[in-house]
């Protein structure tokens, strides 16, 4: 397997014009689902060991924590204004039949 110029395709590239509010929403949804899945897994792991009176607060933390992280990471990503694989994944996640070709950027 040759590692020619294909390695350069993985690097960030300037964002195309379509990186607007719709794209930010797509990134947020992707981030919320990913962080939410991690939080759900952690919640399942610690759920049996929590005292009954603390369960409500912990469940609330496992719901709000991923949303806050998703907001922060979406804002940070949008401020970087670089198109990378996360952006491609967000587009494919919300529109699975739509692809972003490398010639568009």
N, C-alpha and C positions, 0 to 999 in steps of 0.2 A: 504494500500500500504506500503510495507516494504522498508526501506532505508538501506539495508544491504551493502555489498561491492560494489554495483553498483555505489555508489557515487565516488569511486576512478577512474572510467572510464572517468570521465570528466576532470581530471587533465592532464596537459601537460606530455608528455612522450618523451623520446629521439627520435630524427628524424631518420627515416630509411635511408638507403643508397640512395634511389631514390630522395632525396631532392636536385636536381641539377638545372641547368639552365631552363630545361623544366618546372619544378615545380615552379621556380621563375616567369616564364612567366605566368603560370596559376594563381598564386597569384596576379600578376600585373593586369591581365585581370579582375579578380574578384573585386579587389580593385577599378579599374578604373570604372567599371560598377556601383558599389555601390556608390562611391563618385559622379560619373556623374549623377546618378539618383537623388541624394540629391541636386546637383547643378541645375539640370533641374527644380526641384520643386521650389527651391528658385528663379530661374530666372523667372518662371511663376508668382510667387507672386510679385516680385518687378518690373516686366516688364512694367506694366501699369503706374507706378509712376515715371519712369525715363524721364528726358528731352531728346529730340531727339538727341542732339549732344553727349550725354554721353552713348547712347545705345551700340555703337560699342565697347567702352572700357569695359563696364560691361559684354557684351557677351564674349569678349576675356578673361576676368577674370574668368567667369563661365566655360570656356573651359579649361584654363590653370591651374586653382586652383586644380580641381580634379586630373588632371594628375600629378601635383607635389606632392599632398598628396598621391596618389597611389604609386609613386616611393619611397617616404620616408617610408611609412608603409610597403612596400614590402621589402625594404632593412633592416628595423628594425626587421621584422619578420624572415627573413632569417638569420640574425646575431644571433638571439636568439637560433636557431637550436633546437627548440622544436616542436614536432608534436602535433597539437591540432585540435580542431573542424574546425578552419579556413582552415587548410590544407585539411581536408576531404571535406569541402565545395568547395574548389578550384578544387579538382579532380573531384567531381561530377558535378560541373558547366561546365567544359570543356569536360568531358567524362561522360555523365549521366549514361551510362550502366556499367561503371567500378566502383567498390567499393573497399574500403580499409578495409580489415578485421583487427580486433584487434589482431589477432594471427600473422599478418605480422610484428608487431613492437616489 
